[in-house]
Amino acid sequence: MIDVAPIWRPDIQQRNYRALLDAMARPGRVHALHGTDRAHSAALATLATLLDGEVSLSDPLALLHDTDWPMLQAKSAAPDLADYVLCVGRLPPDFEPKLGSLPSPEMSATLVLAVDSLDDGDLCLTLRGPGVRGAVELRPVGLNPDWIARREDWVDAFPLGVDMVLTDATRVAALPRTTKLEMN
Amino acid sequence: MSAGMQFGFLDEYAKREIRRASLKAVAIPGYQVPYSSREMPMGRGFGTGGLQLTLSLIGPGEMLKVIDQGSDDSVNAVNLRAFIEMTCPGIETTTSTVEAELIQSRHRIPERPLREDQFLVLQVPYPDPLVIVESSEEKRKMLHGEADYSRLLVKLYEDIVKFNEITISHRYPTRIADHYVIDPSPIPRWDVPKLDQSPALVLLGAGREKKIYAVPPYTKAEPIAFEDVPFRVEDFYDQKGQRRACARCGCRNSFLDEYVDSTTGELVYRCSDSDWCDEQLLIGDAPEAAHG
């Protein structure tokens, strides 16, 4: 049997999908992914769980290794056109992701946004909206506030918008387009 | 399971597509995300949409409950459960709502309130509430996008003019998070309020129509109604104005099924949710328990 890292295995991907689903259903809730290590970040594990040849991926900062692409099978695309975009939170956004259309809002980008940490940051985000009972806080480290400002525009015309999966080395949290953010 | 068979029957590509679609469904509450529903070894219309969701969600060690019209023992539930057990080695099944982590259901939401750590998967025959007023899917998708439900409202209003109330008994059009109106599947009106601010995530799958949609937890789910004709659940009062009780467990606050007693010809009422009924019997205070 070929020895592959755990994040490529179906049993691990099932568990990681469930973590991602709960993260998307309950914005701000932080979930640890399975099978992560120094060479396999939560961002890569997220892509491994969701991508295949049917979708496109953009990696504008060339964060992925050459060996990751054949495993992900995704088609490479420009960030403005891709279904999934791998981004780094420290750098401000410099592209316009797909927002979908009125009849097909799901044809929009999912941004996988790697930050340094998902807790104990100075940036305190208060989240409200579907999936959140009242309000919850998320305190990421290494998220340029420009992402939050630009996201405001991207999600302004529901149902159009983008959905974000924030990742640190081992964990994920999600900001679906419906989440209202307040920065304090 | 033979050595060559995948866990969960579906191949990993099919599961990934359903997983991607379900994430978008959660992110866009109430929107029907299209997906390429796979052929299953049973006819479409027998719960293949719910089944594909369950097979993409479930993992070894998880506790599954499958119900049909409130019962774990009806043919559809038994067949689906047997198929999932066969193709997902290592999962466990239960009839208890409390014990279940994942619940696949046709036509009912359990009486017992669901928890945050539970999932509800509903089987959907007809996902689009706009079908009755617009035959073109392209146009329906635009109406949904614009949240333009004026024609649906007119249709409901015609009901009121004719019958003095909204006569829809199940599949009651329900607005999710102030935008999309969904068909909540053929659950009775009784179950619709359970969707509102539900602690559990609700996923809906229509296999034949190839759509997946969701009601996220803690999300507004509002049955369409008019100010002067409010939404009402079934009331189960008899002629004397008494709330009918389940003939088996005595419960007076559950959704009741109506049967005709084959010997006496009388109408008999019993809990539709069989696990709820069993639980009420155990608690006691019930006619049968009194005999025991």
Chai-1 contact restraints between the chains, C-beta under 6 A:
chainA,res_idxA,chainB,res_idxB,connection_type,confidence,min_distance_angstrom,max_distance_angstrom,comment,restraint_id
A,P10,B,E12,contact,1.0,0.0,6.0,A-B,restraint_1
A,Q14,B,G59,contact,1.0,0.0,6.0,A-B,restraint_2
A,Y17,B,R19,contact,1.0,0.0,6.0,A-B,restraint_3
A,M24,B,L23,contact,1.0,0.0,6.0,A-B,restraint_4
A,M24,B,V26,contact,1.0,0.0,6.0,A-B,restraint_5
A,M24,B,A27,contact,1.0,0.0,6.0,A-B,restraint_6
A,A25,B,V26,contact,1.0,0.0,6.0,A-B,restraint_7
A,A25,B,L201,contact,1.0,0.0,6.0,A-B,restraint_8
A,A25,B,P216,contact,1.0,0.0,6.0,A-B,restraint_9
A,A25,B,P217,contact,1.0,0.0,6.0,A-B,restraint_10
A,L50,B,R20,contact,1.0,0.0,6.0,A-B,restraint_11
A,D52,B,Y13,contact,1.0,0.0,6.0,A-B,restraint_12
A,D52,B,R16,contact,1.0,0.0,6.0,A-B,restraint_13
A,L102,B,G145,contact,1.0,0.0,6.0,A-B,restraint_14
A,P103,B,K141,contact,1.0,0.0,6.0,A-B,restraint_15
A,P103,B,M142,contact,1.0,0.0,6.0,A-B,restraint_16
A,P103,B,G145,contact,1.0,0.0,6.0,A-B,restraint_17
A,P105,B,I28,contact,1.0,0.0,6.0,A-B,restraint_18
A,E106,B,K24,contact,1.0,0.0,6.0,A-B,restraint_19
A,E106,B,V33,contact,1.0,0.0,6.0,A-B,restraint_20
A,P130,B,P29,contact,1.0,0.0,6.0,A-B,restraint_21
A,P130,B,A177,contact,1.0,0.0,6.0,A-B,restraint_22
A,P130,B,P216,contact,1.0,0.0,6.0,A-B,restraint_23
A,P130,B,T219,contact,1.0,0.0,6.0,A-B,restraint_24
A,G131,B,P216,contact,1.0,0.0,6.0,A-B,restraint_25
A,G131,B,P217,contact,1.0,0.0,6.0,A-B,restraint_26
A,G131,B,Y218,contact,1.0,0.0,6.0,A-B,restraint_27
A,R133,B,Y218,contact,1.0,0.0,6.0,A-B,restraint_28
A,P159,B,I28,contact,1.0,0.0,6.0,A-B,restraint_29
A,D163,B,A27,contact,1.0,0.0,6.0,A-B,restraint_30
A,P176,B,A27,contact,1.0,0.0,6.0,A-B,restraint_31
A,R177,B,A27,contact,1.0,0.0,6.0,A-B,restraint_32
